[in-house]
Amino acid sequence: MGVFVFLPLVLPLTAWPVARLAEQHLHPRTATRLLTAMAAVLALCSTVCLGLVMVVGTAQLPGNPLPDGWSDPEVRAAVPFDEVVGKAAIPALCAVVVACARTLWRHARVRRRAHRALAGLPDTEVAVLPDGAPYAYALPGGRRGGGALRGGRPGDAEPYGRAGRRVRGRRGGRVVVTTALLDRLRPAERRALFAHERAHLAARHDRFLLTVQLAARANPFLRPLRTAVAYTAERWADEEAARAIGSRRTVARAIGTAALVSRGTPAPTLAGLAAPGPVPRRVAALLGPPPAVRTWPSVFTSVGLAAWGAAAGTAVSAMSSANSAVTMVLILRAATPL
């Protein structure tokens, strides 16, 4: 394996340039998918690397339950600086497991609490909470199996618009908004709010956000990708909302108003109108022309070069971790007595 076993730990650095450039030059949908896929692969590869190095460190600890052959010099020689790096990988991998477990636990806890808070409300697409704190967010479904999200557009039948038709067995999620936030929005801005949150639910942005959160916990070098995806997911929903209501300026006003009064979302893995992301940049983007839709940037542009560099780094990381894993398995099999 040699030093190649350590490459997946540092190759996430190759994705830093594209994380910034994708926000500015790619369509938000393309940027979100591209950055999330890279973050997931790079995080998985670096975790595999830590696991392989940990095997060498664990085999040297007295009283370990591993076969005696796993601590032979031939096994330790497969990893450079095995005495230091092998043992240091043990607490590092434990920290990764604990951090990812805490992220998953917090995400599940917030969703459970949110669903319990809505238990007494009508089973409609939009849940309006009588709360003095202004906030809104998209709550993913999963309570029961059934059809996709659908419902009526908010109108004038009720003070804040008709929340939506009752949906039996909804799986697509619900839009959660408080009366305090609705009181601060004009009717057109409320439509923009609902369209924005519906876009989050339809595209399952919570999955993208959760993936990059876990990736950043697995490797701190992936934090720029987490920040970028939090922004591009909001921009994706902004563009979908602008297309749905036919006014980019109205969506921009709704974002600015909500950002001034809202406290955000209950967790970074749940998306919302005033969720993370530089609000002035989002407003400026909406006041400009719609972004061009491209599946992959041209190599002759700065973002194209950055994307291809990040893709190359991701591919090298995957090949390095796969090669190291196969090599380690072969070495351990040879060192294990029959």
Buried (B, 14 or more C-beta within 10 A) or exposed (E): BEEBBBBBBBBBBBBBBBBBBBBEBBBBBBBBBBBBBBBBBBBBBBBBBBBBBBBBBBBBEEEEEBEEBBBBEEBBEBBBEBEEBBBBBBEBBEEBBEBBEEBBEBBEEBBEEBBEBBEEBEBBBBBBBEBEEBBBBBBBBEBEEEEEBEBBBBEEEEEBBBBBEEBEEBBBBBBBBBBBBBEBBEEBBBBBBBBBBBBBBBBBBBEBBBBBBBBBBBBEBBBBBBBBBBBBBBBBBBBBBBBBBEBBEBBBBBBBBBBEBBEBBBBBBBBBBBBBBBBEBBBEBBEEEEBEEEEEBEEEEEBBBBBBBBBEBBEBBBBBBEBBBEBBEEBBEEBBEE
